[in-house]
Amino acid sequence: MTSRYFTPDESHWMELAIQHAWQAYERGEVPVGAVIVQENRLIAADGNRREEWNDPTAHAEIVVMRAASQVLGSWRLAKCHLFVTLEPCLMCGGAIIGARIPRLYYGCHDPAYGAVSLYQMCMDSRLNHAVDTRTGLMEAQCREPLERFFQQKRQ
């Protein structure tokens, strides 16, 4: 797991994920957005859809992995990078590993459910695939819709 300087292209993709997080916010979803790119080309982008679809697995990461698999005609996303505004949970971390995604970027940590920071899941040498994980990309902008959403829920 690394935090480093991010390129303009990496920032561009995270900006798109943030836009999808705000769209999820407008739909009443927990505002998480995700984008999958391959060779710097957009493959899929969306946000959480659990409430809308009444589907506990409809996290942004799962939604875009399903869409990308359809676009690419394969469940193997081995040449794709995933950008997500919030650290993936265990379910999403397992799907990322299963899809063979080589690189994950996420904006802000999830101290309650984060599969990367709490369980080091993406770097576990016992698993058949490791994910190069980069964190902290546009962290404040990724956190903003989440903070606003949960402040409203508490009121």
C-alpha positions in Angstrom: 0.0 0.0 0.0 1.6 3.3 -1.1 0.7 6.9 -0.9 2.7 9.0 -3.4 2.5 11.7 -6.0 -0.3 11.1 -8.4 -0.3 11.9 -12.1 -2.8 14.1 -13.9 -4.4 11.0 -15.5 -4.8 9.3 -12.1 -6.4 12.5 -10.7 -8.7 12.7 -13.7 -10.1 9.2 -13.1 -10.6 9.8 -9.4 -12.4 13.1 -10.3 -14.8 11.0 -12.3 -15.3 8.5 -9.5 -16.0 11.5 -7.2 -18.7 12.7 -9.7 -20.3 9.3 -9.4 -20.1 9.4 -5.6 -22.1 12.7 -5.7 -24.6 11.1 -8.1 -25.0 8.2 -5.6 -25.5 10.8 -2.9 -28.3 12.4 -4.9 -30.0 9.0 -5.3 -29.9 8.5 -1.5 -27.1 6.0 -1.6 -24.0 6.0 0.5 -21.9 8.2 -1.8 -19.1 6.0 -3.1 -18.1 6.1 -6.7 -15.8 3.9 -8.8 -14.2 3.9 -12.2 -12.4 1.1 -14.2 -9.9 2.0 -16.9 -7.8 0.0 -19.2 -4.8 1.5 -20.8 -6.1 5.0 -19.7 -9.4 4.4 -21.4 -12.7 4.5 -19.5 -14.4 1.0 -19.4 -17.0 1.5 -16.6 -18.0 4.1 -14.0 -20.8 4.2 -11.5 -21.7 4.6 -7.8 -23.3 2.6 -5.1 -26.8 1.2 -6.0 -27.7 -1.0 -3.0 -30.8 1.0 -2.1 -32.0 1.5 -5.7 -31.5 -2.2 -6.6 -32.3 -3.7 -3.2 -29.1 -5.6 -3.6 -26.6 -5.9 -0.7 -23.8 -6.6 -3.2 -24.4 -3.4 -5.3 -21.4 -1.6 -4.0 -19.8 0.8 -6.5 -16.8 -1.5 -7.0 -19.0 -4.5 -7.8 -21.2 -2.6 -10.1 -18.3 -1.3 -12.2 -16.6 -4.7 -12.2 -19.7 -6.3 -13.5 -20.1 -3.6 -16.2 -16.4 -3.9 -17.2 -16.6 -7.6 -17.5 -19.6 -7.2 -19.9 -17.8 -4.6 -21.9 -14.6 -6.6 -22.1 -16.2 -10.0 -22.5 -14.2 -11.5 -19.6 -14.4 -11.8 -15.8 -10.6 -11.3 -15.8 -9.9 -7.6 -15.5 -6.1 -8.2 -15.4 -5.3 -5.1 -17.5 -7.6 -2.8 -15.7 -7.1 -0.2 -12.9 -9.9 0.5 -10.4 -10.4 3.9 -8.9 -12.8 4.2 -5.9 -13.5 7.0 -3.5 -13.6 4.9 -0.4 -11.4 2.0 0.7 -13.1 -1.3 -0.4 -14.8 -3.6 2.1 -14.0 -7.3 2.4 -16.6 -8.3 -0.2 -15.2 -5.9 -2.7 -11.6 -6.7 -1.8 -12.3 -10.3 -2.5 -14.0 -9.5 -5.9 -11.0 -7.2 -6.8 -8.6 -10.1 -6.1 -10.9 -12.6 -7.9 -11.1 -10.3 -11.0 -7.2 -10.1 -11.0 -7.2 -6.3 -11.0 -3.6 -5.4 -10.8 -3.9 -1.9 -9.4 -6.4 -0.2 -7.0 -6.5 3.5 -6.1 -8.7 4.7 -3.3 -9.2 8.1 -1.9 -10.0 7.7 1.8 -9.7 5.0 4.4 -12.7 3.2 5.8 -11.8 2.7 9.5 -14.8 0.4 10.1 -14.8 -1.9 7.1 -11.6 -1.3 5.1 -10.2 -4.5 3.7 -6.9 -3.0 2.8 -6.0 -1.1 6.0 -7.7 -3.4 8.5 -6.9 -6.8 6.9 -4.2 -6.1 4.4 -6.3 -8.3 2.1 -4.9 -7.0 -1.2 -1.3 -7.8 -0.2 -1.8 -11.1 1.5 0.8 -13.5 0.2 -1.4 -16.5 1.0 -3.8 -15.4 -1.8 -3.2 -16.2 -5.5 -3.2 -12.5 -6.5 -1.8 -9.4 -5.0 -3.1 -5.9 -5.8 -0.8 -2.9 -6.1 -2.8 -0.5 -3.9 -2.4 3.3 -3.9 -4.2 5.4 -1.4 -4.7 9.1 -0.6 -5.6 10.2 -4.1 -7.8 13.3 -3.7 -8.6 12.1 -0.1 -10.4 15.3 1.1 -12.6 15.5 -2.0 -13.5 11.8 -1.7 -14.4 12.2 2.0 -16.6 15.2 1.5 -19.8 13.5 0.1 -19.5 10.8 2.8 -19.2 13.3 5.6 -22.2 15.3 4.2 -24.3 12.1 3.8 -23.7 10.9 7.3 -24.2 14.3 8.9 -27.6 14.5 7.2 -28.4 10.9 8.4 -27.6 11.9 12.0 -29.8 15.0 12.0 
